[in-house]
Amino acid sequence: MSEIEREDIDNLLYERYHDHKENHPDRYIDHYLEQYRIYIHVSNSGNERRAKSNEFFLAINTAIMGILGYFEIKGPIETPIVFMMVPFVGIAICYCWYRIIKSYSELNRAKFAVLHSAEKKLPLSLFKTEWELLGKGKDRKKYLPLSSTEKLIPLIFSILYVLIFLSNLPWGYIVNFVR
């Protein structure tokens, strides 16, 4: 994040400092700390929503794969339309999942920028220190962002859907048609 952006964050965060109704420094500090605590709580609840979202999409994809597996074991289907159309639905679901993961990742990045800026006014910069110790996310040996791994899961399911689709194409008809 550039210095201009950091300055903009500070200006947004502290624009009402001088307009605070109770100009007494202790009251301002109390309000500041309470807002900081609430913001951390909101940030944590966002992570819980993120986990539930991942559970939801994982359950849907697992169910789809289970249904396709059931039909495969049950025996040959007269019209393999299920194996032709369901992978497209699965890929669409995976795309939505990927976009949601990306959105949560961007939201977390913004939340931590706000927290780092707020910590400038506190005695300890706990989140910023933690981020520094993790190499600011630049050294994958120290820290691998969760979203990097999360994004792989919908990609893996998408590849599985493509393979299911390709394996059920009527290749004999296609070859004869191409000739």
HELIX and SHEET records of a PDB file:
HELIX    1   1 GLU A    3  LEU A   13  1                                  11    
HELIX    2   2 PRO A   25  LYS A   74  1                                  50    
HELIX    3   3 ILE A   81  GLU A  119  1                                  39    
HELIX    4   4 LEU A  126  LEU A  133  1                                   8    
HELIX    5   5 GLY A  135  GLY A  137  5                                   3    
HELIX    6   6 LEU A  146  SER A  167  1                                  22    
HELIX    7   7 TRP A  171  VAL A  178  1                                   8    
END                                                                             
